[in-house]
C-alpha cells in the first residue's frame, strides 16, 4: 500500500508490472516492519529493508522474511554505487529529514542506470488543514507555504518527533536537483470501499482533498 487510501502496488504498478519484479534488486528505505519488502520478496524480487530504527527492524525480524534487514541512515546508504534496480519508500525517511536532496542523491547513487525510485508522503496540502477526520478538518487553519517543521518534544525539551513540510513545488525541485527525472505524480483518490477513519484520515476528507502524494522518479 502506498498510503492510507489503500492504493495497492498490484493495481498501481508504479514499480513496474509484478511479473517484471522477479530477480530485481530493490531497496526499501524507511522500511519500518518491512511490509513492502515482504510483498516484494513474494513477487520474486530481492529486497533489502533499511530503517534507522532498531526497534522497527526488530518487528520486521519477528514477523519474518528471507531478506536482509539493514539499520542505517537514509542519508548515508551503506551500499556501493549501482547496487539496485529499484528503490521504494512508503511514508518512510523523506518526511523526516531536513535535507531531502541529500537523501535523494544517495538513492540515485545506489541505483543502476534506468533505475526507478518511488516514494509516498503525506500530500503537502494537508499541512494547511487541521489533522482531524471530521468537518473541523476541512477548514484551512495554516499557510500552505509555512515550511516550519512539526516538532514533538519530551518533558526535557528534546525533540522526539520531527516532520518537515515541503510544498509540491519543493518536492519537484528536490527531485530534479538530485538528478532524477520525475515521470509521474500520483494523487490517489479515496476509494468507495474504504470506510476507515485513522487519525486525520477519513472518507469525508479523502473525497475532498488529497491525502497522499506518490512521486515516481527515474535516473538516467
Backbone as CSV, one residue per row, in Angstrom:
resi,resn,N_x,N_y,N_z,CA_x,CA_y,CA_z,C_x,C_y,C_z
1,UNK,0.835,-1.197,0.000,0.000,0.000,0.000,0.874,1.253,0.000
2,UNK,0.504,2.219,-0.833,1.281,3.455,-0.892,0.797,4.500,0.102
3,UNK,-0.371,4.279,0.723,-0.864,5.246,1.687,-2.182,4.801,2.271
4,UNK,-2.720,5.587,3.198,-3.965,5.207,3.888,-5.182,5.066,2.981
5,UNK,-5.148,5.664,1.796,-6.277,5.499,0.881,-6.451,4.037,0.475
6,UNK,-5.342,3.307,0.425,-5.402,1.904,0.047,-4.936,1.625,-1.373
7,UNK,-4.183,2.568,-1.987,-3.643,2.313,-3.321,-2.629,1.184,-3.241
8,UNK,-2.924,0.082,-3.917,-2.128,-1.140,-3.857,-1.158,-1.170,-5.028
9,UNK,0.078,-1.583,-4.774,1.059,-1.677,-5.853,0.641,-2.694,-6.908
10,UNK,-0.100,-3.711,-6.522,-0.599,-4.677,-7.505,-1.434,-3.957,-8.561
11,UNK,-2.231,-2.993,-8.112,-3.083,-2.224,-9.016,-2.309,-1.096,-9.703
12,UNK,-1.471,-0.401,-8.922,-0.831,0.806,-9.440,0.340,0.516,-10.369
13,UNK,1.116,-0.526,-10.073,2.280,-0.916,-10.866,3.252,0.252,-11.048
14,UNK,3.473,1.016,-9.993,4.385,2.157,-10.077,5.839,1.712,-10.148
15,UNK,6.145,0.553,-9.586,7.488,-0.018,-9.694,7.643,-0.842,-10.970
16,UNK,6.544,-1.063,-11.670,6.539,-1.876,-12.872,5.587,-3.045,-12.707
17,UNK,5.286,-3.737,-13.787,4.404,-4.901,-13.706,4.962,-5.934,-12.726
18,UNK,4.104,-6.535,-11.900,4.592,-7.509,-10.906,5.446,-8.619,-11.499
19,UNK,5.103,-9.056,-12.695,5.872,-10.148,-13.293,7.293,-9.734,-13.656
20,UNK,7.537,-8.422,-13.753,8.874,-7.935,-14.074,9.722,-7.661,-12.833
21,UNK,9.144,-7.839,-11.647,9.896,-7.621,-10.405,10.789,-8.807,-10.068
22,UNK,10.499,-9.961,-10.628,11.260,-11.168,-10.307,12.735,-10.978,-10.642
23,UNK,13.582,-11.228,-9.638,15.017,-11.122,-9.820,15.582,-9.729,-9.684
24,UNK,14.720,-8.735,-9.462,15.195,-7.359,-9.328,15.705,-7.097,-7.905
25,UNK,16.799,-6.331,-7.824,17.326,-5.880,-6.531,16.613,-4.593,-6.142
26,UNK,15.932,-4.613,-4.992,15.080,-3.483,-4.594,15.445,-3.038,-3.185
27,UNK,15.644,-1.746,-3.002,15.921,-1.172,-1.686,14.669,-0.489,-1.164
28,UNK,14.197,-0.932,0.021,13.098,-0.244,0.693,13.687,0.676,1.756
29,UNK,13.414,1.960,1.652,14.001,2.970,2.535,12.964,3.421,3.552
30,UNK,13.362,3.451,4.833,12.391,3.729,5.881,11.383,2.601,5.947
31,UNK,11.894,1.380,6.017,11.069,0.187,5.829,10.143,-0.119,6.992
32,UNK,10.427,0.423,8.178,9.609,0.070,9.339,9.678,-1.418,9.590
33,UNK,8.536,-2.080,9.644,8.491,-3.523,9.849,8.604,-4.294,8.539
34,UNK,8.989,-3.624,7.476,9.344,-4.240,6.188,8.163,-4.890,5.471
35,UNK,6.996,-4.315,5.618,5.826,-4.873,4.928,6.008,-4.858,3.409
36,UNK,6.554,-3.779,2.877,6.734,-3.690,1.428,7.778,-4.692,0.947
37,UNK,8.865,-4.833,1.697,9.893,-5.804,1.320,9.345,-7.221,1.335
38,UNK,8.469,-7.487,2.292,7.867,-8.828,2.376,7.025,-9.100,1.120
39,UNK,6.275,-8.096,0.681,5.488,-8.253,-0.540,6.399,-8.419,-1.748
40,UNK,7.452,-7.619,-1.832,8.380,-7.700,-2.954,9.031,-9.078,-3.036
41,UNK,9.421,-9.613,-1.876,10.019,-10.942,-1.864,9.034,-11.978,-2.393
42,UNK,7.763,-11.776,-2.092,6.730,-12.678,-2.576,6.550,-12.631,-4.082
43,UNK,6.995,-11.527,-4.699,6.926,-11.404,-6.158,8.184,-11.933,-6.837
44,UNK,9.122,-12.412,-6.026,10.360,-12.935,-6.585,11.486,-11.930,-6.672
45,UNK,11.268,-10.719,-6.133,12.340,-9.721,-6.096,13.322,-10.040,-4.972
46,UNK,14.453,-9.327,-4.986,15.472,-9.483,-3.932,15.531,-8.175,-3.135
47,UNK,14.630,-7.988,-2.176,14.600,-6.720,-1.438,15.628,-6.654,-0.316
48,UNK,15.988,-5.429,0.017,16.756,-5.109,1.215,15.948,-4.053,1.960
49,UNK,15.640,-4.317,3.234,14.832,-3.393,4.032,15.742,-2.566,4.931
50,UNK,15.714,-1.256,4.771,16.588,-0.361,5.534,15.750,0.579,6.389
51,UNK,16.152,0.734,7.636,15.481,1.678,8.527,16.481,2.182,9.559
52,UNK,16.268,3.409,10.031,17.120,3.978,11.073,16.829,3.364,12.434
53,UNK,15.597,2.877,12.623,15.136,2.415,13.930,15.424,0.930,14.151
54,UNK,16.209,0.650,15.170,16.474,-0.740,15.541,15.198,-1.435,15.987
55,UNK,14.340,-0.714,16.686,13.101,-1.318,17.176,12.195,-1.729,16.023
56,UNK,12.086,-0.880,15.013,11.268,-1.234,13.853,11.809,-2.489,13.163
57,UNK,13.111,-2.574,13.038,13.705,-3.744,12.393,13.540,-4.993,13.252
58,UNK,13.460,-4.816,14.563,13.149,-5.958,15.424,11.752,-6.494,15.124
59,UNK,10.801,-5.584,14.886,9.455,-6.016,14.491,9.512,-6.791,13.173
60,UNK,10.296,-6.281,12.226,10.434,-6.959,10.937,11.029,-8.348,11.114
61,UNK,12.013,-8.460,11.983,12.656,-9.751,12.236,11.679,-10.715,12.875
62,UNK,10.867,-10.222,13.793,9.896,-11.075,14.471,8.837,-11.594,13.497
63,UNK,8.387,-10.712,12.593,7.364,-11.115,11.623,7.941,-12.123,10.634
64,UNK,9.205,-11.907,10.267,9.875,-12.864,9.404,9.931,-12.438,7.957
65,UNK,10.878,-13.026,7.229,11.077,-12.723,5.815,12.504,-13.042,5.428
66,UNK,12.686,-13.673,4.297,14.012,-14.112,3.867,14.699,-13.027,3.040
67,UNK,15.010,-11.911,3.682,15.719,-10.823,3.015,16.500,-10.043,4.073
68,UNK,17.546,-9.318,3.664,18.378,-8.590,4.626,17.642,-7.419,5.264
69,UNK,17.933,-7.184,6.543,17.479,-6.012,7.279,18.714,-5.187,7.629
70,UNK,18.695,-3.908,7.308,19.864,-3.058,7.496,19.469,-1.830,8.304
71,UNK,20.174,-1.592,9.413,19.955,-0.375,10.188,20.947,0.678,9.720
72,UNK,20.438,1.749,9.140,21.317,2.799,8.618,20.518,4.053,8.358
73,UNK,21.244,5.155,8.197,20.678,6.458,7.879,20.453,6.537,6.372
74,UNK,19.276,7.006,5.971,18.983,7.138,4.537,19.913,8.135,3.859
75,UNK,20.536,9.013,4.637,21.472,9.974,4.075,22.878,9.448,3.934
76,UNK,23.112,8.212,4.357,24.440,7.584,4.252,24.231,6.102,3.974
77,UNK,23.733,5.790,2.796,23.387,4.410,2.466,24.647,3.554,2.353
78,UNK,24.698,2.441,3.089,25.917,1.623,3.136,26.003,0.615,1.987
79,UNK,25.848,1.121,0.763,25.860,0.262,-0.415,26.727,0.901,-1.496
80,UNK,27.284,0.063,-2.346,28.094,0.552,-3.453,27.228,1.217,-4.511
81,UNK,27.846,2.047,-5.318,27.138,2.673,-6.434,26.513,1.587,-7.309
82,UNK,25.305,1.859,-7.792,24.669,0.959,-8.740,24.340,-0.410,-8.194
83,UNK,23.914,-0.486,-6.937,23.620,-1.777,-6.320,22.198,-2.274,-6.571
84,UNK,21.279,-1.383,-6.949,19.866,-1.742,-7.002,19.217,-1.339,-8.330
85,UNK,18.215,-2.134,-8.700,17.411,-1.812,-9.883,16.291,-0.839,-9.551
86,UNK,15.745,-0.951,-8.330,14.610,-0.154,-7.902,14.788,0.251,-6.453
87,UNK,14.109,1.327,-6.061,14.033,1.720,-4.654,12.628,2.221,-4.380
88,UNK,12.177,2.042,-3.155,10.834,2.488,-2.802,10.798,2.934,-1.354
89,UNK,9.817,3.763,-1.043,9.644,4.247,0.323,8.196,4.706,0.478
90,UNK,7.442,4.013,1.308,6.059,4.373,1.579,5.995,5.084,2.925
91,UNK,5.926,6.407,2.867,5.872,7.239,4.077,7.114,7.030,4.957
92,UNK,8.241,6.711,4.361,9.450,6.474,5.145,10.536,7.482,4.835
93,UNK,11.295,7.866,5.825,12.543,8.634,5.706,12.363,10.065,5.205
94,UNK,11.896,10.264,3.984,11.929,11.604,3.384,11.150,12.670,4.148
95,UNK,9.979,12.378,4.753,9.314,13.436,5.507,10.072,13.864,6.767
96,UNK,11.050,13.065,7.164,11.675,13.268,8.470,13.104,13.792,8.387
97,UNK,13.539,14.198,7.188,14.892,14.726,7.028,14.832,16.186,6.598
98,UNK,15.768,16.975,7.120,15.805,18.401,6.802,16.412,18.662,5.427
99,UNK,17.200,17.705,4.921,17.869,17.879,3.633,17.474,16.730,2.706
100,UNK,16.272,16.777,2.127,15.827,15.669,1.275,16.655,15.496,0.012
101,UNK,17.254,16.573,-0.494,18.063,16.449,-1.704,19.243,15.519,-1.457
102,UNK,19.847,15.625,-0.286,20.973,14.748,0.046,20.540,13.286,0.030
103,UNK,19.381,12.992,0.611,18.873,11.620,0.619,18.572,11.165,-0.799
104,UNK,17.934,12.002,-1.582,17.610,11.648,-2.962,18.876,11.376,-3.776
105,UNK,19.914,12.145,-3.538,21.178,11.902,-4.249,21.790,10.571,-3.842
106,UNK,21.655,10.218,-2.575,22.147,8.918,-2.123,21.368,7.778,-2.787
107,UNK,20.057,7.948,-2.869,19.241,6.919,-3.526,19.642,6.801,-4.996
108,UNK,19.815,7.927,-5.657,20.220,7.890,-7.064,21.565,7.188,-7.213
109,UNK,22.483,7.447,-6.292,23.820,6.843,-6.364,23.765,5.326,-6.352
110,UNK,22.896,4.762,-5.517,22.872,3.301,-5.373,21.987,2.618,-6.414
111,UNK,21.305,3.412,-7.249,20.504,2.840,-8.326,21.349,2.657,-9.587
112,UNK,21.011,1.636,-10.353,21.646,1.421,-11.637,21.030,2.361,-12.680
113,UNK,21.736,2.628,-13.779,21.154,3.468,-14.833,19.787,2.938,-15.259
114,UNK,18.823,3.852,-15.369,17.459,3.467,-15.687,16.648,3.043,-14.484
115,UNK,17.269,3.079,-13.294,16.589,2.668,-12.067,15.486,3.627,-11.684
116,UNK,14.513,3.111,-10.962,13.334,3.879,-10.572,13.233,3.959,-9.055
117,UNK,12.879,5.135,-8.552,12.616,5.345,-7.137,11.210,5.891,-6.995
118,UNK,10.386,5.182,-6.243,9.011,5.602,-5.989,8.856,5.839,-4.495
119,UNK,8.377,7.028,-4.121,8.173,7.305,-2.700,6.867,8.055,-2.487
120,UNK,6.242,7.767,-1.345,4.998,8.445,-0.992,5.180,9.219,0.304
121,UNK,4.476,10.341,0.377,4.478,11.192,1.565,3.059,11.722,1.765
122,UNK,2.806,12.259,2.946,1.553,12.986,3.142,1.467,14.100,2.107
123,UNK,0.328,14.214,1.463,0.172,15.262,0.456,0.385,16.632,1.115
124,UNK,1.235,17.482,0.528,1.558,18.760,1.169,0.354,19.644,1.488
125,UNK,-0.740,19.528,0.741,-1.898,20.383,1.022,-2.460,20.102,2.404
126,UNK,-2.220,18.896,2.921,-2.744,18.531,4.241,-2.194,19.432,5.350
127,UNK,-1.034,20.012,5.125,-0.434,20.860,6.159,-1.254,22.111,6.434
128,UNK,-2.094,22.503,5.507,-2.905,23.715,5.686,-4.158,23.449,6.501
129,UNK,-4.494,22.177,6.734,-5.737,21.804,7.401,-5.458,21.129,8.738
130,UNK,-6.356,21.273,9.714,-6.202,20.545,10.984,-6.222,19.033,10.724
131,UNK,-5.486,18.305,11.522,-5.389,16.857,11.369,-6.564,16.178,12.073
132,UNK,-7.744,16.409,11.546,-8.983,15.899,12.133,-9.809,15.217,11.047
133,UNK,-10.459,14.080,11.349,-11.196,13.351,10.320,-12.568,13.930,9.988
134,UNK,-13.125,14.750,10.876,-14.474,15.272,10.687,-14.499,16.624,10.017
135,UNK,-15.664,17.311,10.074,-15.822,18.614,9.408,-14.800,19.651,9.866
136,UNK,-14.336,19.547,11.128,-13.350,20.510,11.618,-12.024,20.410,10.865
137,UNK,-11.818,19.305,10.156,-10.593,19.138,9.375,-10.699,19.630,7.945
138,UNK,-11.763,20.373,7.637,-11.981,20.830,6.267,-11.778,22.327,6.087
139,UNK,-11.423,23.029,7.152,-11.212,24.478,7.060,-9.726,24.785,7.160
140,UNK,-9.236,25.603,6.253,-7.820,25.974,6.257,-7.478,26.679,7.564
141,UNK,-6.417,26.207,8.211,-6.035,26.757,9.508,-4.606,27.290,9.517
142,UNK,-3.850,27.030,8.462,-2.448,27.466,8.409,-2.069,27.726,6.963
143,UNK,-0.962,28.405,6.760,-0.493,28.687,5.412,0.156,27.444,4.805
144,UNK,-0.257,27.128,3.609,0.378,26.049,2.855,1.861,26.320,2.656
145,UNK,2.233,27.582,2.642,3.612,27.970,2.353,4.487,28.084,3.596
146,UNK,3.913,27.823,4.772,4.687,27.850,6.013,5.443,26.529,6.130
147,UNK,6.751,26.586,5.993,7.573,25.387,5.983,8.159,25.050,7.357
148,UNK,7.600,25.637,8.392,8.043,25.309,9.745,7.759,23.841,10.032
149,UNK,8.763,23.075,10.462,8.510,21.652,10.722,7.617,21.441,11.933
150,UNK,6.936,20.301,11.925,6.140,19.885,13.086,7.066,19.139,14.041
151,UNK,7.093,19.587,15.306,8.023,19.020,16.285,7.277,18.634,17.551
152,UNK,7.522,17.417,18.024,7.053,16.984,19.338,8.267,16.849,20.252
153,UNK,8.131,17.321,21.498,9.239,17.300,22.454,8.866,16.506,23.693
154,UNK,9.903,15.950,24.336,9.661,15.282,25.612,9.671,16.320,26.730
155,UNK,9.527,15.876,27.953,9.420,16.820,29.080,10.711,17.586,29.327
156,UNK,11.814,17.115,28.756,13.087,17.820,28.898,13.364,18.748,27.716
157,UNK,12.389,18.846,26.821,12.545,19.746,25.695,13.300,19.163,24.516
158,UNK,13.565,17.870,24.550,14.268,17.235,23.437,13.271,16.799,22.368
159,UNK,13.628,17.041,21.127,12.747,16.647,20.029,12.703,15.125,19.920
160,UNK,11.489,14.568,19.943,11.324,13.117,19.821,10.644,12.748,18.503
161,UNK,10.070,13.738,17.828,9.442,13.513,16.522,9.514,14.816,15.743
162,UNK,10.044,14.746,14.533,10.130,15.926,13.671,9.697,15.526,12.267
163,UNK,8.742,16.267,11.719,8.317,16.035,10.338,8.401,17.358,9.585
164,UNK,9.026,17.318,8.422,9.283,18.536,7.659,8.243,18.730,6.556
165,UNK,7.829,19.966,6.366,6.855,20.298,5.326,7.563,20.809,4.085
166,UNK,7.255,20.190,2.953,7.709,20.654,1.655,6.474,20.811,0.765
167,UNK,6.403,21.876,0.022,5.295,22.030,-0.914,5.494,21.078,-2.102
168,UNK,4.459,20.947,-2.921,4.599,20.128,-4.127,5.751,20.647,-4.984
169,UNK,5.820,21.960,-5.145,6.907,22.548,-5.932,8.266,22.244,-5.341
170,UNK,8.376,22.308,-4.004,9.637,21.974,-3.338,10.051,20.547,-3.661
171,UNK,9.094,19.620,-3.578,9.400,18.206,-3.838,9.889,18.011,-5.274
172,UNK,9.227,18.667,-6.214,9.635,18.541,-7.615,11.044,19.087,-7.801
173,UNK,11.333,20.254,-7.223,12.667,20.839,-7.356,13.724,19.969,-6.674
174,UNK,13.380,19.375,-5.538,14.317,18.476,-4.858,14.677,17.292,-5.747
175,UNK,13.659,16.711,-6.373,13.865,15.541,-7.238,14.782,15.889,-8.406
176,UNK,14.520,17.026,-9.035,15.334,17.454,-10.174,16.754,17.800,-9.731
177,UNK,16.887,18.475,-8.585,18.211,18.850,-8.082,19.065,17.626,-7.769
178,UNK,18.420,16.518,-7.432,19.153,15.296,-7.110,19.541,14.512,-8.361
179,UNK,19.098,14.958,-9.520,19.479,14.297,-10.759,18.478,13.295,-11.276
180,UNK,17.299,13.255,-10.667,16.234,12.371,-11.139,15.366,13.087,-12.175
181,UNK,14.663,12.300,-12.960,13.559,12.802,-13.771,12.268,12.368,-13.097
182,UNK,11.335,13.303,-12.935,10.023,12.980,-12.384,9.135,12.505,-13.530
183,UNK,8.731,11.234,-13.484,7.946,10.682,-14.588,6.460,10.578,-14.265
184,UNK,6.110,10.679,-12.972,4.692,10.666,-12.615,4.523,11.197,-11.195
185,UNK,3.389,11.800,-10.958,2.977,12.234,-9.630,1.551,11.751,-9.431
186,UNK,1.384,10.804,-8.530,0.082,10.167,-8.321,-0.550,10.724,-7.049
187,UNK,-1.805,11.159,-7.155,-2.581,11.635,-6.016,-3.781,10.696,-5.869
188,UNK,-3.650,9.635,-5.076,-4.704,8.616,-5.015,-6.039,9.195,-4.536
189,UNK,-7.098,8.840,-5.237,-8.428,9.228,-4.795,-8.931,8.232,-3.751
190,UNK,-9.796,8.703,-2.890,-10.324,7.854,-1.817,-11.318,6.859,-2.416
191,UNK,-11.085,5.554,-2.272,-11.987,4.574,-2.895,-13.261,4.368,-2.074
192,UNK,-14.337,3.977,-2.755,-15.628,3.797,-2.088,-15.592,2.700,-1.041
193,UNK,-14.722,1.699,-1.237,-14.697,0.571,-0.296,-14.040,0.916,1.040
194,UNK,-13.269,2.007,1.072,-12.504,2.338,2.275,-13.353,3.215,3.204
195,UNK,-13.880,2.619,4.249,-14.718,3.356,5.201,-13.981,3.644,6.510
196,UNK,-12.685,3.389,6.526,-11.911,3.520,7.770,-11.628,4.978,8.121
197,UNK,-11.550,5.240,9.424,-11.034,6.506,9.940,-9.797,6.193,10.759
198,UNK,-8.750,6.976,10.519,-7.496,6.753,11.235,-6.793,8.097,11.368
199,UNK,-6.667,8.580,12.601,-6.092,9.904,12.783,-6.903,10.930,12.016
200,UNK,-6.247,11.680,11.154,-6.935,12.668,10.342,-7.450,12.130,9.022
201,UNK,-7.348,10.821,8.832,-7.775,10.213,7.577,-9.214,9.732,7.698
202,UNK,-10.015,10.019,6.681,-11.411,9.601,6.705,-11.998,9.719,5.305
203,UNK,-13.110,9.015,5.033,-13.773,9.179,3.734,-14.210,10.619,3.488
204,UNK,-14.658,11.312,4.529,-15.108,12.693,4.374,-14.008,13.561,3.785
205,UNK,-12.856,13.529,4.414,-11.746,14.356,3.930,-11.176,13.811,2.620
206,UNK,-11.076,12.463,2.560,-10.463,11.850,1.385,-11.210,12.099,0.102
207,UNK,-12.519,12.336,0.183,-13.308,12.617,-1.009,-13.202,14.073,-1.463
208,UNK,-12.562,14.913,-0.635,-12.500,16.343,-0.945,-11.092,16.858,-1.201
209,UNK,-10.116,16.355,-0.452,-8.738,16.812,-0.638,-7.807,15.603,-0.657
210,UNK,-6.727,15.673,-1.428,-5.808,14.538,-1.488,-5.069,14.356,-0.169
211,UNK,-4.779,13.112,0.150,-4.070,12.813,1.389,-2.655,12.314,1.188
212,UNK,-2.388,11.740,0.016,-1.084,11.154,-0.276,-0.585,11.660,-1.618
213,UNK,0.715,11.889,-1.706,1.376,12.183,-2.975,2.436,11.116,-3.206
214,UNK,2.408,10.498,-4.372,3.374,9.453,-4.716,4.204,9.959,-5.897
215,UNK,5.503,10.060,-5.700,6.410,10.564,-6.717,7.154,9.399,-7.373
216,UNK,7.092,9.349,-8.688,7.753,8.288,-9.448,8.935,8.926,-10.180
217,UNK,10.142,8.506,-9.799,11.371,9.143,-10.289,12.252,8.107,-11.000
218,UNK,12.996,8.554,-12.001,13.923,7.675,-12.688,15.261,8.373,-12.859
219,UNK,16.328,7.589,-12.803,17.660,8.121,-13.086,18.089,7.701,-14.492
220,UNK,18.934,8.529,-15.091,19.396,8.205,-16.442,20.491,7.157,-16.396
